Amino acid sequence: MTAGRGQNRNVCFGPAQPQHNPAITDHEEIAVQRTFATLMTAALLCQSVKAEEAEMQANHPYVGLWVTEDSYIRHELLPNGRYIEARGTRERAYEGRYQVMGTHIDYWDDTGFTADGDFIDGVLHHAGMIFSRGRRTGKP
């Protein structure tokens, strides 16, 4: 049988074999491989650090729900370093990330707004408001 148009194909049934590009020197190829290996190592280390930070946050004493006396404003500090702020009936009025250092908390809202606060004697002082440990009641 003669090979007609489109019948002369190279078919690979296993992993693709690396192709050598004559336009790239061996030195350049090694440099690219080293760069790739460095980037992969950095990415894996970063994932490990983030996982460790998330685990530390999960056990942090400030993780949980913080509410104003009237329960109108509620900050939920999540174990993954994110927070959700509810206001009245708006359960997700604001969202962002937070970081606690000692008894100080910094907030970075997803819209770019920043704020901070301090935990003093089991109470969160933030933006002129006082938050206490709370629990979800289903209504503000």
Summary of the structure (lengths in Angstrom):
residues: 140
radius of gyration: 26.8
end to end distance: 80.1
largest distance: 88.1
contacts: 290
relative contact order: 0.11
helix: 24%
strand: 36%
